[in-house]
């Protein structure tokens, strides 16, 4: 591990949701860059003694350039720790481009997304047979504008499960857009605040109550908002475990109570 940047997904919050690969990279890195505002401090216990630790909450990309340039010049291994999975809203693409500009090797280490942690907190499968077999991951336009053709209302028209990141600050506008897009007022919703952290909070409500529920809880950030019929559905069954369904490991049986 020399002259290389590793973009490490630290997971949604709980220290033990860091992957084994992520822990190994942290234990071998010369420099560890992490954001105290987003990443659990406990992940730093994997960092080896003597490694340089840089807190990045206040660092713009231009300051990160200096760290990466030094890594290229001195042959250092850098672990850049991101919350959740770096492939989702990780602001990692611009850093990858910077590494390539500097001639610095890089690699991504996947992490557990807050989406998985939120589903676990709810105890729900987000893809329910015959109800919702798709999940749309998106956000509202705020500081970063949305591309043409991508809007909350447009995605809501599909009627499937939607996971909305980085959008708790303006819940009234969000609720309005979801309703305008086609979700009914009684569509099940959930707000998971700081999924997997010790102070995790879960709010369940109907869409018509979403804005009020978020406001009353005082939530403005670090929350994932889930909307869709799968959040309240049950009673359907996957063909995967049906005795009537054949696959490469099992032949269909005659009779049984599963779907044909």
C-alpha beads as a LAMMPS data file, in Angstrom:
LAMMPS data file: protein, C-alpha beads

260 atoms
259 bonds

1 atom types
1 bond types

-500.0 500.0 xlo xhi
-500.0 500.0 ylo yhi
-500.0 500.0 zlo zhi

Masses

1 110.0

Atoms # bond

1 1 1 0.000 0.000 0.000
2 1 1 2.109 2.912 -1.219
3 1 1 1.306 5.920 -3.338
4 1 1 -2.404 5.169 -3.355
5 1 1 -5.721 6.566 -2.112
6 1 1 -8.374 4.225 -0.783
7 1 1 -11.921 5.630 -0.626
8 1 1 -13.296 3.668 2.309
9 1 1 -17.014 3.359 3.037
10 1 1 -17.362 3.553 6.819
11 1 1 -20.984 2.439 6.790
12 1 1 -24.021 4.291 8.138
13 1 1 -22.725 4.945 11.647
14 1 1 -22.335 1.894 13.856
15 1 1 -18.630 1.104 14.182
16 1 1 -19.169 -2.626 13.678
17 1 1 -20.779 -2.008 10.273
18 1 1 -17.362 -1.080 8.887
19 1 1 -16.317 -3.895 6.541
20 1 1 -13.344 -6.153 7.219
21 1 1 -11.665 -4.763 4.109
22 1 1 -12.224 -1.216 5.329
23 1 1 -10.727 -2.058 8.727
24 1 1 -7.684 -3.612 7.063
25 1 1 -7.080 -0.561 4.900
26 1 1 -7.339 1.725 7.929
27 1 1 -4.852 -0.443 9.804
28 1 1 -2.267 -0.167 7.024
29 1 1 -2.677 3.442 5.870
30 1 1 -0.051 6.136 6.431
31 1 1 -2.654 8.922 6.393
32 1 1 -6.314 8.643 7.390
33 1 1 -8.702 11.420 6.358
34 1 1 -12.121 11.382 7.977
35 1 1 -15.038 13.759 8.660
36 1 1 -15.996 13.924 12.328
37 1 1 -19.352 15.416 11.365
38 1 1 -20.390 12.240 9.508
39 1 1 -18.216 9.291 10.546
40 1 1 -18.229 7.504 13.897
41 1 1 -15.007 8.254 15.783
42 1 1 -14.851 4.607 16.860
43 1 1 -13.699 3.557 13.384
44 1 1 -10.378 5.235 14.187
45 1 1 -9.514 2.457 16.611
46 1 1 -8.469 0.466 13.542
47 1 1 -5.835 3.057 12.618
48 1 1 -2.269 1.961 13.351
49 1 1 -0.141 3.863 15.896
50 1 1 1.887 6.598 14.244
51 1 1 -0.432 7.123 11.305
52 1 1 -1.364 10.717 10.499
53 1 1 -5.035 11.490 11.097
54 1 1 -6.625 14.448 9.314
55 1 1 -10.107 15.722 10.228
56 1 1 -11.676 16.876 6.969
57 1 1 -14.989 18.508 7.902
58 1 1 -13.660 21.962 7.054
59 1 1 -11.401 21.043 4.138
60 1 1 -12.328 21.995 0.557
61 1 1 -11.144 19.877 -2.355
62 1 1 -8.229 22.263 -2.904
63 1 1 -6.828 21.376 0.520
64 1 1 -7.299 17.686 -0.198
65 1 1 -5.219 18.172 -3.320
66 1 1 -2.226 18.982 -1.136
67 1 1 -2.650 15.732 0.810
68 1 1 -2.975 13.662 -2.356
69 1 1 -0.041 15.403 -4.012
70 1 1 2.126 14.568 -1.006
71 1 1 0.947 10.955 -1.155
72 1 1 2.027 10.773 -4.798
73 1 1 5.336 12.462 -4.077
74 1 1 6.226 10.441 -0.961
75 1 1 4.588 7.121 -1.838
76 1 1 2.020 7.289 0.972
77 1 1 -1.106 5.190 1.398
78 1 1 -4.125 7.392 2.184
79 1 1 -7.432 6.100 3.535
80 1 1 -10.139 8.654 2.737
81 1 1 -13.065 7.604 4.931
82 1 1 -16.586 8.354 3.698
83 1 1 -19.864 7.789 5.510
84 1 1 -22.129 5.073 4.124
85 1 1 -21.001 3.845 0.731
86 1 1 -18.725 6.166 -1.268
87 1 1 -20.605 5.309 -4.452
88 1 1 -23.766 7.065 -3.227
89 1 1 -23.651 10.825 -2.614
90 1 1 -20.021 10.471 -1.585
91 1 1 -18.585 13.434 -3.538
92 1 1 -15.911 10.943 -4.554
93 1 1 -15.884 11.338 -8.334
94 1 1 -14.096 14.690 -8.206
95 1 1 -11.492 13.159 -5.907
96 1 1 -10.959 10.261 -8.292
97 1 1 -10.381 12.733 -11.104
98 1 1 -7.890 14.584 -8.902
99 1 1 -5.993 11.359 -8.171
100 1 1 -5.796 10.557 -11.865
101 1 1 -4.566 14.069 -12.606
102 1 1 -1.793 13.548 -10.035
103 1 1 -0.934 10.100 -11.374
104 1 1 -1.998 8.558 -8.064
105 1 1 -3.523 5.082 -7.835
106 1 1 -6.908 4.812 -6.168
107 1 1 -9.444 2.176 -5.176
108 1 1 -12.939 2.214 -3.681
109 1 1 -13.864 0.061 -0.689
110 1 1 -17.664 -0.419 -0.591
111 1 1 -19.522 0.383 2.596
112 1 1 -22.947 -0.404 4.033
113 1 1 -25.319 2.287 2.799
114 1 1 -27.703 4.140 5.080
115 1 1 -30.418 2.668 2.843
116 1 1 -29.666 -0.831 4.131
117 1 1 -29.382 0.412 7.698
118 1 1 -32.710 2.231 7.407
119 1 1 -34.462 -0.873 6.087
120 1 1 -33.009 -2.845 9.000
121 1 1 -34.204 -0.220 11.476
122 1 1 -37.697 -0.480 10.019
123 1 1 -37.599 -4.260 9.828
124 1 1 -38.926 -4.020 6.278
125 1 1 -38.012 -5.448 2.910
126 1 1 -38.204 -2.555 0.444
127 1 1 -39.059 -4.813 -2.502
128 1 1 -42.289 -6.693 -1.860
129 1 1 -43.568 -9.184 -4.476
130 1 1 -46.518 -7.860 -6.511
131 1 1 -46.350 -4.518 -4.634
132 1 1 -43.017 -2.882 -5.370
133 1 1 -40.061 -4.474 -7.142
134 1 1 -38.034 -1.307 -7.673
135 1 1 -36.373 1.249 -5.409
136 1 1 -35.650 4.778 -6.617
137 1 1 -32.720 6.492 -4.879
138 1 1 -32.807 10.255 -5.231
139 1 1 -32.713 13.646 -3.477
140 1 1 -34.358 17.052 -3.736
141 1 1 -32.679 19.903 -5.562
142 1 1 -31.050 22.259 -3.059
143 1 1 -27.474 23.506 -3.208
144 1 1 -26.772 20.985 -5.959
145 1 1 -29.314 21.313 -8.809
146 1 1 -30.957 18.205 -10.219
147 1 1 -30.362 17.198 -13.849
148 1 1 -33.153 17.801 -16.338
149 1 1 -35.710 15.023 -16.212
150 1 1 -34.994 14.115 -12.587
151 1 1 -37.524 15.396 -10.094
152 1 1 -39.274 14.128 -6.992
153 1 1 -42.676 14.505 -8.663
154 1 1 -41.482 12.717 -11.787
155 1 1 -40.125 9.778 -9.841
156 1 1 -43.233 9.659 -7.626
157 1 1 -45.325 8.944 -10.717
158 1 1 -43.857 5.409 -10.762
159 1 1 -45.572 4.644 -7.457
160 1 1 -42.808 2.330 -6.266
161 1 1 -40.530 2.602 -3.216
162 1 1 -38.543 5.831 -3.108
163 1 1 -35.547 6.494 -0.860
164 1 1 -34.875 10.214 -0.560
165 1 1 -31.466 11.285 0.713
166 1 1 -30.318 14.704 1.949
167 1 1 -33.815 16.194 1.883
168 1 1 -35.113 16.623 5.447
169 1 1 -34.538 20.387 5.628
170 1 1 -37.618 21.326 3.554
171 1 1 -40.259 18.711 4.343
172 1 1 -43.270 20.771 3.239
173 1 1 -41.905 21.169 -0.277
174 1 1 -40.969 17.490 -0.365
175 1 1 -44.447 16.393 0.735
176 1 1 -46.053 18.633 -1.879
177 1 1 -43.874 17.233 -4.674
178 1 1 -44.591 13.634 -3.670
179 1 1 -48.335 14.269 -3.680
180 1 1 -48.188 16.145 -6.982
181 1 1 -46.297 13.223 -8.492
182 1 1 -49.075 10.759 -7.751
183 1 1 -48.559 9.156 -4.340
184 1 1 -51.822 9.100 -2.392
185 1 1 -52.127 10.985 0.914
186 1 1 -52.263 7.687 2.826
187 1 1 -49.088 6.251 1.257
188 1 1 -46.883 4.801 4.037
189 1 1 -43.728 6.790 4.839
190 1 1 -40.802 6.413 7.217
191 1 1 -38.074 8.767 8.348
192 1 1 -34.951 7.155 9.765
193 1 1 -32.676 9.579 11.589
194 1 1 -29.009 8.588 12.055
195 1 1 -29.569 4.955 11.121
196 1 1 -27.515 2.531 13.263
197 1 1 -26.171 5.267 15.577
198 1 1 -26.961 5.077 19.318
199 1 1 -29.431 7.965 18.942
200 1 1 -31.193 6.449 15.938
201 1 1 -34.837 7.505 15.651
202 1 1 -37.590 6.087 13.437
203 1 1 -40.776 7.905 12.482
204 1 1 -43.602 6.121 10.687
205 1 1 -46.448 8.115 9.213
206 1 1 -48.685 8.627 6.196
207 1 1 -47.620 10.955 3.420
208 1 1 -50.196 13.553 4.443
209 1 1 -48.451 13.701 7.848
210 1 1 -44.852 13.640 6.603
211 1 1 -43.937 17.330 6.841
212 1 1 -45.553 17.778 10.242
213 1 1 -43.901 14.620 11.607
214 1 1 -40.427 15.737 10.486
215 1 1 -40.907 19.251 11.849
216 1 1 -42.217 18.038 15.206
217 1 1 -39.211 15.724 15.569
218 1 1 -36.844 18.618 14.850
219 1 1 -35.050 16.664 12.117
220 1 1 -33.215 18.742 9.503
221 1 1 -30.319 16.509 8.409
222 1 1 -28.757 13.003 8.575
223 1 1 -32.105 11.387 7.833
224 1 1 -33.312 9.082 5.070
225 1 1 -36.932 9.436 3.979
226 1 1 -38.677 6.374 2.560
227 1 1 -41.998 6.460 0.727
228 1 1 -44.073 3.814 -0.994
229 1 1 -46.630 1.032 -0.658
230 1 1 -44.026 -1.604 0.248
231 1 1 -43.575 0.057 3.648
232 1 1 -47.017 -1.106 4.692
233 1 1 -47.498 -4.188 2.534
234 1 1 -47.556 -7.835 3.528
235 1 1 -49.229 -11.098 2.723
236 1 1 -47.567 -11.662 -0.638
237 1 1 -44.940 -14.287 -1.260
238 1 1 -41.849 -14.614 -3.400
239 1 1 -41.716 -17.483 -5.877
240 1 1 -38.145 -18.168 -4.731
241 1 1 -39.309 -20.309 -1.803
242 1 1 -42.514 -21.586 -3.344
243 1 1 -42.760 -25.389 -3.538
244 1 1 -44.276 -24.873 -7.018
245 1 1 -41.228 -23.046 -8.374
246 1 1 -38.227 -24.801 -9.893
247 1 1 -34.703 -23.437 -10.050
248 1 1 -31.214 -24.881 -10.517
249 1 1 -31.050 -26.120 -6.899
250 1 1 -34.570 -27.443 -6.419
251 1 1 -37.316 -29.050 -8.458
252 1 1 -40.909 -27.941 -8.060
253 1 1 -43.100 -30.092 -5.841
254 1 1 -46.690 -31.066 -6.436
255 1 1 -49.156 -29.483 -4.078
256 1 1 -48.122 -26.993 -1.379
257 1 1 -49.445 -23.613 -0.324
258 1 1 -47.116 -21.330 -2.266
259 1 1 -47.880 -19.432 -5.479
260 1 1 -48.096 -21.456 -8.671

Bonds

1 1 1 2
2 1 2 3
3 1 3 4
4 1 4 5
5 1 5 6
6 1 6 7
7 1 7 8
8 1 8 9
9 1 9 10
10 1 10 11
11 1 11 12
12 1 12 13
13 1 13 14
14 1 14 15
15 1 15 16
16 1 16 17
17 1 17 18
18 1 18 19
19 1 19 20
20 1 20 21
21 1 21 22
22 1 22 23
23 1 23 24
24 1 24 25
25 1 25 26
26 1 26 27
27 1 27 28
28 1 28 29
29 1 29 30
30 1 30 31
31 1 31 32
32 1 32 33
33 1 33 34
34 1 34 35
35 1 35 36
36 1 36 37
37 1 37 38
38 1 38 39
39 1 39 40
40 1 40 41
41 1 41 42
42 1 42 43
43 1 43 44
44 1 44 45
45 1 45 46
46 1 46 47
47 1 47 48
48 1 48 49
49 1 49 50
50 1 50 51
51 1 51 52
52 1 52 53
53 1 53 54
54 1 54 55
55 1 55 56
56 1 56 57
57 1 57 58
58 1 58 59
59 1 59 60
60 1 60 61
61 1 61 62
62 1 62 63
63 1 63 64
64 1 64 65
65 1 65 66
66 1 66 67
67 1 67 68
68 1 68 69
69 1 69 70
70 1 70 71
71 1 71 72
72 1 72 73
73 1 73 74
74 1 74 75
75 1 75 76
76 1 76 77
77 1 77 78
78 1 78 79
79 1 79 80
80 1 80 81
81 1 81 82
82 1 82 83
83 1 83 84
84 1 84 85
85 1 85 86
86 1 86 87
87 1 87 88
88 1 88 89
89 1 89 90
90 1 90 91
91 1 91 92
92 1 92 93
93 1 93 94
94 1 94 95
95 1 95 96
96 1 96 97
97 1 97 98
98 1 98 99
99 1 99 100
100 1 100 101
101 1 101 102
102 1 102 103
103 1 103 104
104 1 104 105
105 1 105 106
106 1 106 107
107 1 107 108
108 1 108 109
109 1 109 110
110 1 110 111
111 1 111 112
112 1 112 113
113 1 113 114
114 1 114 115
115 1 115 116
116 1 116 117
117 1 117 118
118 1 118 119
119 1 119 120
120 1 120 121
121 1 121 122
122 1 122 123
123 1 123 124
124 1 124 125
125 1 125 126
126 1 126 127
127 1 127 128
128 1 128 129
129 1 129 130
130 1 130 131
131 1 131 132
132 1 132 133
133 1 133 134
134 1 134 135
135 1 135 136
136 1 136 137
137 1 137 138
138 1 138 139
139 1 139 140
140 1 140 141
141 1 141 142
142 1 142 143
143 1 143 144
144 1 144 145
145 1 145 146
146 1 146 147
147 1 147 148
148 1 148 149
149 1 149 150
150 1 150 151
151 1 151 152
152 1 152 153
153 1 153 154
154 1 154 155
155 1 155 156
156 1 156 157
157 1 157 158
158 1 158 159
159 1 159 160
160 1 160 161
161 1 161 162
162 1 162 163
163 1 163 164
164 1 164 165
165 1 165 166
166 1 166 167
167 1 167 168
168 1 168 169
169 1 169 170
170 1 170 171
171 1 171 172
172 1 172 173
173 1 173 174
174 1 174 175
175 1 175 176
176 1 176 177
177 1 177 178
178 1 178 179
179 1 179 180
180 1 180 181
181 1 181 182
182 1 182 183
183 1 183 184
184 1 184 185
185 1 185 186
186 1 186 187
187 1 187 188
188 1 188 189
189 1 189 190
190 1 190 191
191 1 191 192
192 1 192 193
193 1 193 194
194 1 194 195
195 1 195 196
196 1 196 197
197 1 197 198
198 1 198 199
199 1 199 200
200 1 200 201
201 1 201 202
202 1 202 203
203 1 203 204
204 1 204 205
205 1 205 206
206 1 206 207
207 1 207 208
208 1 208 209
209 1 209 210
210 1 210 211
211 1 211 212
212 1 212 213
213 1 213 214
214 1 214 215
215 1 215 216
216 1 216 217
217 1 217 218
218 1 218 219
219 1 219 220
220 1 220 221
221 1 221 222
222 1 222 223
223 1 223 224
224 1 224 225
225 1 225 226
226 1 226 227
227 1 227 228
228 1 228 229
229 1 229 230
230 1 230 231
231 1 231 232
232 1 232 233
233 1 233 234
234 1 234 235
235 1 235 236
236 1 236 237
237 1 237 238
238 1 238 239
239 1 239 240
240 1 240 241
241 1 241 242
242 1 242 243
243 1 243 244
244 1 244 245
245 1 245 246
246 1 246 247
247 1 247 248
248 1 248 249
249 1 249 250
250 1 250 251
251 1 251 252
252 1 252 253
253 1 253 254
254 1 254 255
255 1 255 256
256 1 256 257
257 1 257 258
258 1 258 259
259 1 259 260
